[in-house]
Amino acid sequence: MTPRYGIDEMPPLGTAIVLGIQHVLVMMASNVTIPIILATAIGATTGETAFLVQVALLVAGITTLMQTIGFGPVGSRLPIVQGTSFGFLVVAIPLAQQYGIAAVLGGAIFAGLVQVVLGFSLRWLRALFPPLVSGIVVLVIGIGLLPTGMALYAGGNGAEDFGSWTNLGLATLVLVVMLVLYRFGKGIIGAASVLIALVVGYLVAIPLGLVDFSQVAEADWFAIPMPLRFGLDFPSAAIIGMGAMAIATSVETIGDLSAITKSGAGREVTDRELSGGVIADGVATAFASIFSALPNTSFGQNVGLVAFTGVMSRHVVSIGAGFLILLGLLPKFAAVIAVMPSAVIGGAAVVMFGMLIGAGIKLLAETALDRHDMLVIAVSIGVGQGFAAVPAAVGGMPETLEVLLVSGIVPAALFAVVMNLSRPGPAQGAVLDIDVPLEQPLAEPGRPAEPGHPDEPGHPDARQPGRRGHGDPG
């Protein structure tokens, strides 16, 4: 696989700016929605909500630079976009409601330290994440994000017109424009197909009355957020809950790093990239707390964007990070993007999340799957996604354990790692039936096998004790 631009390649400046803005638009909805959800859940004032959105943009830009440029052991030096984490939200809301948002921010600092420790340990833990396990994690991430993408496609959860013909039509328009430009567009048109489709969808949504510009009028032109506005608190519940979710987020980041190198560069992620990426995730989460922003993590939809466009340049993402920082200091311009209808974002999101599924399948395809591998895939995805799809199944568990299980990623990764380590040897019947080649028909009963037939003794593909061939009883 040859990307349009390699990791260290810098496209022409004009092209790079357009492609950087494309990354910003793809991640914007998720990045600003999460602080709004938290603010609504705790009854925050309009000013507090606007502040949370502002710092979410500013911190996302700064922490993205930690990944793309890096310093010392921090950063993957890959085109990874950081943003506010969905994963922590399920823990953050009850914590904020009971202890205040300061407890969420204090717990996030501890969560960041957990991720940093895990990041430094990954050089020795890398053996736990071969392509089989990484592929399962990436696949589960993609499957888990699809409901979010489809909810956006229909207008966004909680929308009064959810699933209306207008929303579905607008999302479909974005999807079709994006696919047509990607298929037939040349040069920058093909690479920026997502951006162009989003702009088209946005412009069409305005005369349809789907864009509310009142928030733009109320936003300030310029503002510098003050650190520690909400303070810090460290109750034990926050330490335990946020620390546990740090493990889940680290696994997700490992999946994103594996996916972006495989789908964008056609290679495995290196130990240095893996370790630096998870360390950066932890540093970003702790840093975000200082600015009263929610925990940060790598964004799967932007990984999908890289896979879709083939633009692997980390410099493009660095330019996008610059725009995020600028938007964090210019709230009025940020509001223009933030009011983009959910259906417009959804038209692109379903493809971006679907690309993650494709990246997971590609990782799995690298392994010559045997019967045990198939069992690992079945159990990991079946149980992991089962809990995510039916969270009531673990409703009786302790809250922290329940949060980890319904994430889908943690149980899937746990089963995949443990079952992969307990792999049986070939003599125990590990080879799949389909892995035994049949170059000629099997010999009929009473007739000797034809020369060169795999059943002939001495043939290199002859079935050995413990190996079942086609037609053998289960």
N, C-alpha and C positions, 0 to 999 in steps of 0.2 A: 504494500500500500504506500503510495507516494502522496504526501499531503500537499496542498496548494502552497503552503509556506511552512517550513520546518520550525522547530522550537526556538532556535536562535536567529531565524531570519526576520528581517524587518521589511515589511511591504512599503511601497511608496507612501509618504506621509498622509496624503489625502485618502488613500485606500485604507490605511491603518486606522485613521480617525473614524471612518464610516464603520469599519468592522468592530472597533472598540465600542462605539455607541450601540451597535447591535447587541453586544453582550449586556450592556446596561439595561436595554429595554426588555431583554429576555428575563432578567432576574428581578426587575423592579417590582413587579406585582407581589411576588413572594416576600421580598425583603421589607416592603412597607406594610404588608398585610399583617404580619405576625405582631409587631408592636401595637398595631391598631386593635387586634383581637385581645391582647393582654390589657391594654388600656380600657377597653370596653368592659372586660370582665371585672376589673377592680373599680370601675366608676371614676376613672381619671377625668380631670378637666380637659377642656379643649386645648388649652395651652400646654398641658402635660403631654397630651397625645401628640401634638405637633412637635414637641421637643423629642419624643421617643422616635418619631419618624425621621426627624432631622439627623439625630445621632446614628440611627441605623444606616443611613446613607454614607455619612462621613466615615464611620468605623469600617463599613464594608469596603470602601475605597482604600483605606490605610492598610487593612489586613490583607486585602488582595495583593498589594505590593509586597507584603511579607512573603507571599507564596511565589510570585512571579520573579521578584528580584532577590529576595532573601538576604540574610546576613548570618554569617557563621553557620551553625548547624540548623538554623531556622529557615524553612522554606523549601519547597520541592523544585523550584525553578522551572515549573511547568505552567501552562496557561489555565490555572485554576482560579476560579472566581469565588471569593468568600462572601457570605451573606448571613443574615439572621437565621438561626437554626429552628426548623419546625420541631425537631426531636425534643428539644428542651421545653417546648411550650406546654406539653401535657403535665409536666412537673411544675413549671413556673406559675401557671394560673392558680392552682390550689395554694402554693406557697405565698404568692402575692396577696391572695385573699385573706389568708390567716395571719401572716407575719408582716406584710407590706413588701413593696418592690425591693426594698433594701436587702431583704433576705435572699431574694432571687439573685441579686448582684453579688452578694457575699458568697453564696453557694457556687456561683459561676467562677469565681476566682479559684476555689478549690477544684472545681471541675477542670479548669485549665491546667492546674498542676498535675492532675491525674493524666491528662492527655500528653503532657510533656514527658512524664515518666514513661508512659507507654511508647511514645515516639522514640526515645533513646533506647528502649528495650527491643524495638522491632528488628534491629540487626540480628539479634539472636532468636527472635520469634518468627523470622521470615519463613522458616520451614513449615510453619503452621498454615501458610497461605499460598499453596501451589495454585496453578491455574484452575483446578477443579473447585477449590474452596473460594478463590477470588471470583470465579465465574458465577457461583451460586449467590454470593453476596451482592454482586452487581445486578444479577437478574432479579433478586428480591427487592433491591432498591427501586429498580425500574417498575416492577409490578406494583409495589407499594405506592408509587407516585402517580400511577395512572388514574386512580379515583380523583386525586386533586386536579389533574389535568382536565378530566372530563367535567368536573364540577365547574371549573373556570369556563370550559367550552359552552356550558349551558347558562352561564351568566354569573356564576359565583355563589357559593353557599350563602343562604339567607336572603338572596335577591327575591324581590316580589315577583319578578317576571322570569324566575328560574325555569329554564327549559322552554321558553317561548320561541316561536318561529323566528322572531327578530334576532334573538341571541344565537340560536343555532345557525341561522343564515349568515350572520356576521362572522361567526367563528369559521364556518365552512368557506366563506369568501377568503378569509386570511389563509386558510389551509390550501385552497386551490391556487391562489396567487403565488404562495411560497413554493409549491411543488412545480408549477409551470416555469417560474423564474429559475428554479434550481435545475430543471431539466433542459431548458432551452437558453438560459442566460449565459452570456460569455463574460469571462473575467470578473470584474467587480460586481456585475449584476447577479451572477450566480452565487458568488461568495456572500453577498449582502442580501440574499433573497428573503431571509427572515425579517431583516430590518425593513425592507421595502414593503413586504406584506403587512407588517404591523402598522406602518405609516398609512397605507391604503385603508386598512380596517379602521384606524383612528379617524381619518378624514370622513369616511362613510358614516361612522357612528355619530358625528356631530349633528348633521341635519336630522338624524333619527331621534334626537333628543336624549341620547344615552350618555352624554358627557356633561357633568355638572362643574362649571367653571367657578362656582362660588368659593370653593376652597382655594382656588388660585388667587382670587381677589383678596382673600383674608390673609394669605401667607406673606411673611416679611420678605423684603428684597435681599437683605443680608443679615446674617446672625452667626455669632461664634458660640457654640455650646459650652457651658461651664462644666468641668469635670465634677463628679461626685454630687450631682444635684440632689439625688435621692438618698445619698449616704450608703453605708454598708452594714449588714448585720449577718451574724453567723450562727443561727439556730441549728441544732443537730439535724433536724428534719431536712433543712436545706443542704447541709453537707452531704448527707446520705443520698438524698434524691438526685441532686445535681451531679454528684460524683458517679452514681450508677449510670446516669444518662451519658456521662462522658465516655464510658466504655462503648455504649451503643453508637455514639457519634464517631468515635475513632474507627470502629469497624466500617461505618458508612464511608468515611474518608478514605480508608484503605481501598474500598470498592471503587470510589470515584477515581483515585489515582491509577488503579489497575485498568479501569475502563478508558481513561483518556489516552494512556500510552498505547494500549492495544488498538483502539478504534481510530486514533489520530495519527499514530506513528508506526503501527504494526509491530510493536515489540512489547516485551515485558517491562514493568516498572522496575527500576533499580533499587537497591537497598538504600542508597543515599536519597533518592527521590521519596521513597516511602517514609523513611524516618523523618526527613525534613518536613514533609507535608503534614504529618500528624503532629509534630512539634509545633509547627506554625499554627495549626488548628487550636492547640492548647494556649499558645501565647496570644492568639487573636481573641479567644474567649475571655481570658483574664484581662487583656487590654480593654476589651469592650466594656467590662464592668466599671473600669475607672471613668469612662465617659457616660456611664449610666445607660449603655446599650445592652441589649440582650445577647446571649452567647452566639458566637459565629461558627460557621462550618463551611465546607466546600459545597458548592451548589451543583446538584445533579443536572439541572436543565442546561447549564452552560457547558457541562461535559458533553451532553447530547448535542449542543450546538456545534462544538468542535468536531464531533463525529459526523454531523450532517454536512458541514461546510468544508471540512478538511483543512481549516486554518489552524495550525498548531502553534503559531507564533505567540510566545509569551509576551512579546512587546506590544502586540495588539491588545491583550488583556490589561497590560500595564496602562495603556492609554485609556481604556475603559475605566480603570481604577481612578485615574485622574479626573474623569468626568464625574464619578461618584463623589469624590472629595469636593469638587466644585459645587455639585448639587447639594451637598451637605452644608455648604456655606451660603448658598443662594436658595432658600426654601421656596421662593416663588417659582423658579424654574423646575425645581423638584416636583412641585405640586402639579405642573402641567403634565408631567409624565405619570404621576401617581393617580391622576383621575382617568387614565386610560381604562376603558371598559374591560371587565374581566373576560368577556367573550372574545375580545380581540387577542388578549394574551393566551386564552385557551386554545385558539386555532393553531398557535405555534407550539404551545406546551405539550399537547398530546404527541406531537412528533418528537420533541426533545426527550420526553420521558420514554417514548417507544424506542428511541435510539439507544438508551441505556440497556433496555432488554436485549437489543441486538448485540451490544457490546458484551453482555454477559454470555450470550449464546456463543459468540466468537471465542471467548476465553474457554468455555467448556469444550468447544470443538477442537481445541489444541490437544486434548487428552484422548488417547485411544480408549474410549470408555469400555470398561468391563462390567460384569454383573454387579460387583460391589459399588462401582461408581454410580451406576443407575440407582441403586438403593440409597446411596448418599444423597443424590439429587432429589429423589422422591420424598425421603423423610425430611430433609432440611427445608425444602420449599413447601411441602405439604403441611408440616407442623408450623413452621414459621409464618407462612401466609395464612394458615388456618387461624392462628391466634389473632393475627392482624384483621382478618375478615370478620371474626366473631369474638370481639373482645369480652363479651359476657361470659365466655367459656372460662376465663381466669378471673372473673369478678370477685371470687372469694379469696384470692391470694392477698398477701400483704401489699400495700399500695406501691412500694418501690419495685417489688418483684413483678407486679401486674404491669407497671409502666414498661419495664424491660421486655416482657413477653409480648405485649401487644404492639411493640415496635416492629415485630416481624424479623428485623435484621438480626437481633441478638440471638434468639433461639435458632434461627437458620444457620448463623455462623457457628454457634456452639455445637450443633449436631454435625455440621459439615467437618469441623476441625476434629472432633472426637472420633467420628466414624471413619474419617480418612486415616487417622493414626492407627486405628484398629483394623487396617486392611489385611485380609487373608492373603496367603501366598498362592501362586498359580496352582500348586499341587492340591489346593483345597477347592479347586473348581472355580477360580476367579474369572476365567476368560469367557467373554460373551460368545454365544453360539454364532453370532454373525461375524465374529472375528476369525472363524475357521473357514478358509476359502474353499469353495466348491468349483474347481476348474472343470470337472466332468461329473456326470451323474453318478450317484452312489451305486455300487455293485448290487445287483439283485441277489436275493437269498439263493445260495447254491452255486453262484457264479463267482469266479475269482475277480478281484478288482483289476481294472485295466491298468497297464503300465503307466506309471506317472501319476496315478490317482492318489489323492491325499490319504486314502485309507490303506495304501500299500505300505507294509512294514519297511521301515528305513527311510520313507519319504519325510522330508523336513516338516511337513504339515500334518504328519500322521497323528491321530488322536492318542494322547498319552493317558495313563491312569489319572483320574480326577478331572479330565477335560471332556466336556460334552460337545459333540458335534451336532449338525443338523439332523433332526429326526430322532435323536436320543431321547429317552424318557426323561422328564423334568427331574 
